[in-house]
Amino acid sequence: MRKRIILFIISFAILVLLVYFSNAGETVEVIAGANLFLITAAFSIWGIETLVRTLRWQVLLRRIDIRIRFPEAWKIMVASMFVSNLSPAKTGDPIRSVILKRSKDKSFSSSLSSIVIERILDITFLIAVALVSMFFLFTQMRGMGQWLYLSILLYVAVIIAGIFIISSEKRSDFFFTRLFRMFSFIPKVKSYEKRVKEGSQKLHQAFNRYGHAPTLITSLLLTALIWTLQASATFVSFMALGMSVPFWACVAVVPLAILIGVLTFLPGAIGSAEVIKATFFTTLFSFTLSQATAATLISRFLIFWPYVFVGAVLFSLKFK
């Protein structure tokens, strides 16, 4: 708990410093001049994104014979995003399987495979867009190129390692057994050894069922739509401030900022994501730092913080 509090303090300190160096007065002035109608209308982007995320999850769950009604799936999705978005590097994602197990008595290990596939699809799509973006924008990114390449290499290594482990029952059992033994010094943990073994087998079996082309193609198309909506929130943020930015630039910058921001391991990449996006837009265009910061803060307000506030309410209801 203490470590998490420290990370939150660091995150918000970075955010405060960004606003300070952007000239707080100018940044507030830019935000104050925003078109409130556009910002209010833009909240529909978040609503649509939650529906698409839920639909993608349902597609993946059906492949492993887990069926729940769409409204219930939506509630679980948004509630879990509250935890996921405030956890370092989205390590809180498995909470969705915990909620599903608790509320619908569905297998934790099996449903966890759907979340693993989601992350693989997300990262694969973001890397693909990031590589294309870097190809066209590399000369304008100055010293940021090397960090982008390093982050992409790290993500690729993690994906390959994860697929390598889970695709084999023997490797899955070996990995999760070793991981479990790291915590075996805790007396209560020892009683879960059999469950861990059974869980790793179920995870492997469920993962293997995703080698189904229609499911993967549908999920990938929905993934592309999700991140296009995220880019749209950034695009509308600039529009609301009366600033013109090409839509392709938003599509290019959002994946780059996310890939680097997540690697900071700050909760929800708060602070780091804003700094990275503001840096990209001031580097690529003739925006002042206060303008780029204002647009970035609004875009996060539109697409990130609703998950925190709405998700917190739903999460509290699920864990009454």
C-alpha positions as CSV (number, residue, x, y, z in Angstrom):
1,M,0.0,0.0,0.0
2,R,2.8,2.4,0.9
3,K,4.5,1.8,-2.4
4,R,1.3,2.5,-4.3
5,I,0.8,5.7,-2.4
6,I,4.4,6.8,-3.3
7,L,3.7,6.0,-7.0
8,F,0.5,8.1,-7.0
9,I,2.4,11.0,-5.3
10,I,5.1,10.8,-8.1
11,S,2.4,10.7,-10.8
12,F,0.6,13.7,-9.6
13,A,3.9,15.5,-8.9
14,I,4.8,15.0,-12.6
15,L,1.4,16.3,-13.6
16,V,1.7,19.4,-11.5
17,L,5.2,20.0,-12.9
18,L,4.0,19.7,-16.4
19,V,1.3,22.3,-15.8
20,Y,3.8,24.5,-14.0
21,F,6.4,24.5,-16.8
22,S,3.6,24.9,-19.3
23,N,2.8,28.2,-17.6
24,A,-0.1,27.3,-15.4
25,G,-1.9,30.6,-16.1
26,E,-1.8,30.2,-19.8
27,T,-2.8,26.5,-19.6
28,V,-5.9,27.4,-17.5
29,E,-6.7,30.3,-19.9
30,V,-6.6,27.9,-22.9
31,I,-8.8,25.3,-21.1
32,A,-11.2,28.1,-20.0
33,G,-11.8,29.0,-23.7
34,A,-12.8,25.5,-24.7
35,N,-16.0,24.8,-26.5
36,L,-18.2,23.2,-23.8
37,F,-20.6,21.8,-26.3
38,L,-17.9,19.9,-28.1
39,I,-16.5,18.6,-24.8
40,T,-19.9,17.5,-23.5
41,A,-20.7,15.8,-26.8
42,A,-17.3,14.1,-26.8
43,F,-18.2,12.1,-23.7
44,S,-20.2,10.0,-26.1
45,I,-16.8,8.8,-27.4
46,W,-16.1,7.2,-24.0
47,G,-19.5,5.6,-23.9
48,I,-19.1,4.1,-27.4
49,E,-15.6,2.9,-26.5
50,T,-16.9,1.0,-23.4
51,L,-19.5,-0.7,-25.6
52,V,-16.9,-1.8,-28.1
53,R,-14.6,-3.0,-25.4
54,T,-17.4,-5.0,-23.9
55,L,-18.4,-6.5,-27.3
56,R,-14.8,-7.6,-27.9
57,W,-14.6,-9.2,-24.5
58,Q,-17.9,-11.1,-25.2
59,V,-16.6,-12.3,-28.5
60,L,-13.5,-13.7,-26.7
61,L,-15.6,-15.2,-23.9
62,R,-18.0,-17.0,-26.2
63,R,-15.0,-18.8,-27.8
64,I,-14.3,-20.5,-24.5
65,D,-18.1,-21.1,-23.8
66,I,-18.5,-18.3,-21.2
67,R,-21.7,-16.4,-21.9
68,I,-23.0,-13.5,-19.9
69,R,-25.6,-10.8,-20.8
70,F,-24.2,-7.7,-22.4
71,P,-25.3,-5.2,-19.6
72,E,-23.7,-7.4,-17.0
73,A,-20.5,-7.7,-19.1
74,W,-20.4,-3.9,-19.5
75,K,-20.7,-3.4,-15.7
76,I,-17.9,-5.8,-15.0
77,M,-15.7,-4.3,-17.8
78,V,-16.1,-0.7,-16.5
79,A,-15.6,-1.8,-12.9
80,S,-12.4,-3.7,-13.7
81,M,-11.1,-0.7,-15.7
82,F,-11.2,1.4,-12.5
83,V,-8.6,-1.0,-11.0
84,S,-6.7,-1.6,-14.2
85,N,-6.4,2.1,-15.1
86,L,-5.0,2.9,-11.7
87,S,-2.5,0.0,-11.5
88,P,1.1,0.2,-12.7
89,A,1.4,-1.0,-16.3
90,K,-2.2,-2.2,-16.1
91,T,-1.2,-5.1,-13.9
92,G,-4.7,-4.9,-12.3
93,D,-6.3,-6.4,-15.4
94,P,-7.0,-9.9,-13.8
95,I,-9.4,-8.2,-11.4
96,R,-12.0,-8.6,-14.2
97,S,-11.7,-12.4,-13.9
98,V,-12.0,-12.1,-10.1
99,I,-15.3,-10.0,-10.5
100,L,-16.6,-12.5,-13.1
101,K,-15.9,-15.4,-10.8
102,R,-17.4,-13.7,-7.8
103,S,-20.6,-12.4,-9.5
104,K,-21.2,-15.1,-12.1
105,D,-19.2,-18.1,-10.8
106,K,-17.3,-18.4,-14.0
107,S,-13.8,-20.0,-14.1
108,F,-11.1,-17.5,-13.2
109,S,-8.4,-19.3,-15.1
110,S,-10.5,-19.7,-18.3
111,S,-11.7,-16.1,-18.4
112,L,-8.2,-14.9,-17.7
113,S,-7.2,-16.2,-21.1
114,S,-9.6,-13.8,-22.7
115,I,-7.8,-10.9,-21.0
116,V,-4.4,-12.2,-22.0
117,I,-5.6,-12.3,-25.6
118,E,-7.0,-8.7,-25.3
119,R,-3.6,-7.4,-24.1
120,I,-1.9,-9.2,-27.0
121,L,-4.3,-7.7,-29.5
122,D,-3.9,-4.2,-27.9
123,I,-0.1,-4.3,-27.9
124,T,0.1,-5.9,-31.4
125,F,-2.1,-3.2,-32.8
126,L,-0.3,-0.3,-31.0
127,I,3.1,-1.6,-32.1
128,A,2.0,-1.8,-35.7
129,V,0.6,1.7,-35.7
130,A,3.7,3.0,-33.8
131,L,6.1,1.4,-36.3
132,V,4.2,3.0,-39.2
133,S,4.1,6.3,-37.4
134,M,7.8,6.2,-36.7
135,F,8.6,5.5,-40.3
136,F,6.9,8.7,-41.4
137,L,7.7,10.9,-38.4
138,F,11.2,9.7,-37.4
139,T,13.1,12.7,-38.6
140,Q,10.7,15.0,-36.6
141,M,10.9,13.0,-33.4
142,R,14.6,14.0,-32.7
143,G,15.9,12.1,-29.7
144,M,12.7,10.2,-28.9
145,G,13.2,7.6,-31.6
146,Q,15.6,5.4,-29.6
147,W,13.2,5.3,-26.7
148,L,10.4,4.2,-29.0
149,Y,12.5,1.4,-30.5
150,L,13.5,0.2,-27.1
151,S,10.0,0.2,-25.8
152,I,8.7,-1.7,-28.8
153,L,11.4,-4.3,-28.5
154,L,10.5,-4.8,-24.9
155,Y,6.8,-5.2,-25.7
156,V,7.6,-7.7,-28.5
157,A,9.8,-9.7,-26.1
158,V,7.1,-9.9,-23.5
159,I,4.5,-11.0,-26.1
160,I,6.7,-13.7,-27.5
161,A,7.6,-14.9,-24.0
162,G,4.0,-14.9,-22.9
163,I,2.8,-16.9,-25.9
164,F,5.7,-19.3,-25.6
165,I,4.8,-20.1,-22.0
166,I,1.0,-20.3,-22.3
167,S,1.0,-22.3,-25.6
168,S,2.6,-25.3,-23.8
169,E,0.9,-27.0,-20.9
170,K,4.3,-28.2,-19.6
171,R,5.8,-24.7,-19.8
172,S,2.6,-23.1,-18.2
173,D,2.8,-25.5,-15.3
174,F,6.5,-24.9,-14.8
175,F,6.2,-21.1,-15.0
176,F,3.2,-20.8,-12.6
177,T,4.6,-23.4,-10.2
178,R,7.9,-21.5,-10.0
179,L,6.0,-18.2,-9.6
180,F,3.8,-19.7,-6.9
181,R,6.8,-21.0,-5.0
182,M,8.2,-17.5,-4.8
183,F,5.4,-16.8,-2.3
184,S,5.2,-20.2,-0.6
185,F,6.9,-18.7,2.5
186,I,3.4,-17.3,3.3
187,P,1.5,-20.1,5.2
188,K,-1.9,-19.4,3.7
189,V,-0.5,-19.5,0.1
190,K,0.6,-23.1,0.5
191,S,-3.1,-24.2,0.5
192,Y,-3.5,-22.9,-3.0
193,E,-0.8,-25.0,-4.6
194,K,-3.3,-27.5,-6.2
195,R,-5.5,-24.6,-7.5
196,V,-2.5,-23.0,-9.1
197,K,-1.6,-26.2,-11.0
198,E,-5.2,-26.7,-12.1
199,G,-5.5,-23.0,-13.0
200,S,-2.4,-23.1,-15.2
201,Q,-3.8,-26.1,-17.1
202,K,-7.2,-24.3,-17.7
203,L,-5.4,-21.2,-18.8
204,H,-3.4,-23.1,-21.4
205,Q,-6.4,-25.1,-22.6
206,A,-8.5,-21.9,-23.0
207,F,-5.7,-20.1,-24.7
208,N,-5.3,-22.8,-27.3
209,R,-9.0,-22.3,-28.4
210,Y,-8.2,-18.8,-29.6
211,G,-6.5,-20.1,-32.7
212,H,-9.8,-19.5,-34.5
213,A,-9.4,-17.1,-37.4
214,P,-13.0,-15.5,-37.3
215,T,-12.7,-14.8,-33.6
216,L,-9.2,-13.3,-33.9
217,I,-10.1,-11.2,-37.0
218,T,-13.3,-9.8,-35.4
219,S,-11.4,-9.1,-32.1
220,L,-8.6,-7.3,-34.1
221,L,-11.1,-5.1,-36.0
222,L,-12.8,-4.2,-32.7
223,T,-9.4,-3.4,-31.2
224,A,-8.7,-1.1,-34.1
225,L,-12.0,0.7,-33.5
226,I,-11.2,1.0,-29.8
227,W,-7.9,2.8,-30.4
228,T,-9.4,4.9,-33.2
229,L,-12.0,6.2,-30.7
230,Q,-9.1,7.0,-28.2
231,A,-7.4,9.0,-31.0
232,S,-10.8,10.7,-31.7
233,A,-10.9,12.0,-28.1
234,T,-7.6,13.7,-28.6
235,F,-8.7,15.1,-32.0
236,V,-11.9,16.5,-30.4
237,S,-9.9,18.0,-27.6
238,F,-7.9,20.1,-30.0
239,M,-11.0,21.0,-31.9
240,A,-12.7,22.2,-28.6
241,L,-9.7,24.5,-28.0
242,G,-10.0,25.9,-31.6
243,M,-6.7,24.3,-32.7
244,S,-6.3,22.4,-35.9
245,V,-4.5,19.1,-35.9
246,P,-4.7,16.3,-38.5
247,F,-6.6,13.2,-37.4
248,W,-3.8,11.0,-38.6
249,A,-1.5,12.8,-36.1
250,C,-3.7,11.8,-33.2
251,V,-3.8,8.2,-34.5
252,A,0.0,8.2,-34.6
253,V,0.7,9.9,-31.3
254,V,-1.7,8.1,-29.0
255,P,-0.1,4.6,-29.5
256,L,3.4,6.1,-29.1
257,A,2.4,7.8,-25.9
258,I,0.7,4.7,-24.5
259,L,3.5,2.4,-25.2
260,I,6.1,4.6,-23.5
261,G,3.8,5.7,-20.7
262,V,2.9,2.2,-19.6
263,L,6.6,1.4,-19.2
264,T,7.0,4.1,-16.6
265,F,5.0,1.8,-14.3
266,L,3.2,4.8,-12.8
267,P,-0.5,4.2,-11.9
268,G,-2.5,4.7,-15.1
269,A,0.6,6.4,-16.5
270,I,-0.8,9.5,-14.8
271,G,1.7,12.3,-15.4
272,S,4.0,10.4,-17.7
273,A,1.3,10.0,-20.4
274,E,0.4,13.7,-20.3
275,V,4.1,14.7,-20.6
276,I,4.8,12.3,-23.5
277,K,1.7,13.4,-25.5
278,A,2.4,17.1,-24.9
279,T,6.0,16.6,-26.0
280,F,5.0,14.8,-29.2
281,F,2.5,17.5,-30.2
282,T,4.9,20.4,-29.5
283,T,7.6,18.5,-31.4
284,L,5.5,17.7,-34.4
285,F,3.5,20.9,-34.6
286,S,3.9,24.6,-33.8
287,F,1.8,24.4,-30.6
288,T,3.0,26.0,-27.4
289,L,3.5,23.8,-24.4
290,S,0.5,25.3,-22.7
291,Q,-1.7,24.5,-25.7
292,A,-0.5,20.9,-26.0
293,T,-0.9,20.4,-22.3
294,A,-4.4,21.8,-22.3
295,A,-5.5,19.5,-25.1
296,T,-3.8,16.5,-23.4
297,L,-5.5,17.2,-20.1
298,I,-8.9,17.5,-21.8
299,S,-8.4,14.2,-23.8
300,R,-7.5,12.3,-20.6
301,F,-10.5,13.9,-18.9
302,L,-12.7,12.6,-21.7
303,I,-11.4,9.0,-22.1
304,F,-9.4,8.1,-18.9
305,W,-11.0,9.6,-15.8
306,P,-14.6,8.5,-16.6
307,Y,-13.4,4.9,-16.2
308,V,-12.0,5.9,-12.8
309,F,-15.2,7.6,-11.5
310,V,-17.9,5.5,-13.1
311,G,-15.8,2.3,-12.5
312,A,-15.3,3.1,-8.9
313,V,-19.1,3.2,-8.3
314,L,-19.6,0.0,-10.2
315,F,-16.7,-1.7,-8.5
316,S,-18.0,-0.8,-5.0
317,L,-21.4,-2.3,-6.0
318,K,-19.8,-5.5,-7.2
319,F,-17.8,-5.9,-4.0
320,K,-20.5,-4.9,-1.4
